[in-house]
């Protein structure tokens, strides 16, 4: 049978110095609201490499750091700041692979932060082994306030939409960001 190293759906208090190796599925399937609780450990090799993020809302400040395997978005992720301060930060060197028909959305003041460095860029790309433009949907930033993205590459988005990044009621500052291989007429669309 297909097995995960760890299938985490409830609250995770601590997860450190663990080895999740040689599983027939990936090492971890976890909700995005708990993914930052994964700390140092070994997350591969497994038959499928990655820390898999299932559908869920992020309702607090979550920061994803590099663990030597990609994060894989399997369903839509919503960063919802309606009731508390909520953000999803992808820190330097993080690789986030997007499955087909997936998106990252912000609402109610939720924020998506891309904090790469010159040496270790953030990369958001397709999960497909042979990606094409539109392999995943988009990043939808709604009511996000001021956001800055630094040293990041975003590629193969725009599926089901005309843009890879959609911005409404907020401001976006880009510093050394590349958006490429998107499907549609534009890479960033703003709606005021």
N, C-alpha and C positions, 0 to 999 in steps of 0.2 A: 504494500500500500504506500501511497505518497504521504510523507510526513514532513512537518516543519520541525526545526530545532526547538522553537518556542512559539506558541500561539498565544498572544497576550491581548485579551479583550477588556479586562478590568483595570483597576488602578495598580500601577507598578510603583512601588516605593523605592526600590534599589535594584540595580542590575549591573554588576561589575565583575570583572575578572572571570567571565564565563567563556566557555568554548562551545560554539555551535558549528560543528563540522560534520561532513559526510552524511548530510541529510538528503533524502530524495527530492524534497522541495528546498526552498531557501532556508537560511538560518532562522529568520524571524518574520512573523506576520504580526503587525501591531497597529493600533489606532494612532493617527498623527498627533493627537493630543498627549500621548505618552512617549513618543519616539525619542524625545530628548533625555529620557531617563536611562537610555542605553549608554553605558559608559565604556571604558576600556575593556576590551575582550577580543576574542577571535571569532569572526563571523564568516569564515570560509576556510577551506573550500567546501562547497556544497554542489549538488547537481545543477541547481539554479542559483546564481550568485545574486545577493542583494538583501537589503532590509526592506520588506514589502509593507507599504502603508495602505491600509484599507480605508474605505470611505469613513469620513468623520469630520466633525467640526473642531476647529482649534479655538478654544475659549480662554486661553491664557498665553503668556509669552513662551514660545517654544523655539529652541535653537538647535538646529541639526548640525553636527560636526562630522568630520571625515572619519570613517572607520575601516577604510580599505576595500569596501564593497559599495556599490551604488545603492541609493534609496530608489525604490520603484513605487510610483504612484499608481495604484490599481483602480481607483475610483475618484470621483470628484472630491477635492478637499476645499472646505470653506473656512476661512479665517474670520471669525465672527466677534467683533468688538462691541456688540450691542449692549452687553451688560458689564463687561470688564475689559481691561486693556488686553488686547490679543494681538499677537504677531507670530509670523513664521519667519525665522531668520535662517538662511542657508549660509553657513560660514565657509571660510576659504577652503578650496579643494573639494567641496561637496559636489557629487554628481547625482542629479535627480533625473531618473528616466521616467517618462510619461507613457503609460499604456494607451492604446487607441481609445478615443472618446473620453479622455480624462481632461480635467481642467483644475486650475487653482483659482479660487474666487475670494475676494475680500468684501466685507460689508460692515456697516455700522462702526466704522473707525478701525476695523481690522487692517493689519499691514503685512505686506510681503517684503522682506528685506533681503537683498543679495549682497553679501559682504565678502567678495573675493579679494584677492591680492594680486599683484603683478606676477608673483611666482606661482600662486595657486588660485586659478580662476574658478568661479562657480559655473557649472554647466547644467542647463536644463535641456534635455533632448528626448528623442524617441526611445522607447524600450525595444522597438523592432530591430532585428539584426540587419535588415536592409531598409532603412527609413526612406520615406518620400515626403515631399511637402504635404502638410496636413495630417501627419501620422498621429497627432494628438490635437485636442481642441485649442484652448487658449488660456491666457492669464487675464482674468477680469478683475480690475481694480475699481471698486465702487465705494465712494465716501471714505477714502483711505487717508486723507490729509496729505502731508508732504512726505514723499518717499524718495530715497536715494538708492540707486543700484550702482555697485562698483565692481569692476573687473569680472564681468559675467558674459557667458555665451548662451543664447537661447536659440534653438534650432528645431525645424520640422513641425512647427505649430500651425494653427489656423484651420484645422479640420472642422467642418460644419459651420465655419464663420469666415469672414473676409479678413481677419486680422489675427496676429499672434498675441498681441497685447491690446486690451481695451481699457480705457481710462475714463471715468466719469466722476466729477466732483472731487478732484484731488490734484496734486501736482507730482510730477515725476522728474527727478534729476538723474541723468545717465552719465556715468564716468567710466570710459573704456568698456562699453557694452556693445556686443555684436548680436544682432538679431538677423538670422539668415534662414534660407530655405523654407520660408513660410508659404502657405497657400493663400491666395487672395491678392487683392489690389494693394494692400499696405501692411506694414509690419506693426505699426502702432496707430490706433484710431482713438480720437478723443471725442467725447460727447459732453457738452456743457449744458 
